[in-house]
């Protein structure tokens, strides 16, 4: 298989290895499939990592260690204590720091020969094309559908291969999309799932070791593509089940009707991916808006107001729509647990005449529940705007955050 780098630039851009680099990469150099020329290819390559989290951590660590010459990192988040369970780029002393700042320090310790290009921005339709054009390959470590579709489309439009990975609970996926003559992500998933159908890792959890496995597989694909060795995952989707320790493989083909990579695409540029993925839905009742966060917008109640009303003895039903494992971590005294997936079957347990406040972790699932209950005729239902996380921050710090 021809190297992506050779196809794009040719040997004239290879870079000589220093004596120190020869010692550092000696275990690569004695592999016939890599050798000096292969290591020079890696040194001259430019790889962009989208996200410096669970998948971005093993990607960054192994690609830096392998000697990929330039690593670009896109992230705008800060390190949170809850990241440390799986994001192995960071330690306790990094909590509160910008992820890119902490990641750069760690990666420079791994390999000072690697050039780091830090992009502390929110990737969107206005900057993705220009950013991707400067790199040979993109490795997608995102955890949400709008960014995943954005990355795919920008890779198609710039002709940049996309080494894809995703994780949820105990399962992961890996493939290579948008490569020449290969399918893209939208050949497999032309449209995103309805909002709320697939919970995020923050809502559903993820086994800490899983991103290490999937991110390492992504790093393996990146290196193979840059070197032009082995059988890539172009046209193949690998599914991993950590609980059963099983791998499955699905064969993928390029869709003749793909909206972005077919011969006659219906989409020729980037779009608003938040809107495309239904992340900005209209409220069910056009006279009321779930977008506000004040206590008098008809939809939301703040943690402070809920505390005042509970202290005053108001007869409120506090409905918790999180999952049982979350409820076991922390809860409000006297709250009623009906997980969101069960709400449509169990709404009969609720009293339409009682004023009800719905809560979840951060207010997203509870807003979906509030909308559904109002549509079902529950007129006295409001959403706890920032969830139990906001309750911990604003009202009671003894409530554990997760």
Buried (B, 14 or more C-beta within 10 A) or exposed (E): EEBBBBEBBEEEEBEEBEEEBEEBBEEBBEEEEBBBEBBBBBBBBBBBBBBBBBBBBBBBBBBBBBBBBBBBBBBEBBBBEEBBBBBBBBEEEBBEBBBBEBBBBBBEEBBEBBEBBBBBEEBBBEBBBEBBEEBBBBBBBBBBBBBBBBBBBBBBBBEBBBBBBBBBBBBBBBBBBBBEEBBBBBBBEEEBEEBBEEBBBBBEBBBEEBBBBBBBBBBBBBBBBBBBBEEBBBBBBBBBEBEEEEEEEEEBEBBEEBBBBBEEBEBEEBEEBBEBBBBEBEBEBEEBEBEEBEBEBBBBBBBEBBBEBBEEEEEBBBBBBBBEEBBEEBBBEEBBBBBBEEBEEEBEEBEEEEBBBBBBBBBBBBBBBBBBBBEEEBEBBBBBBBBBBBBBBBBEEEBEBB
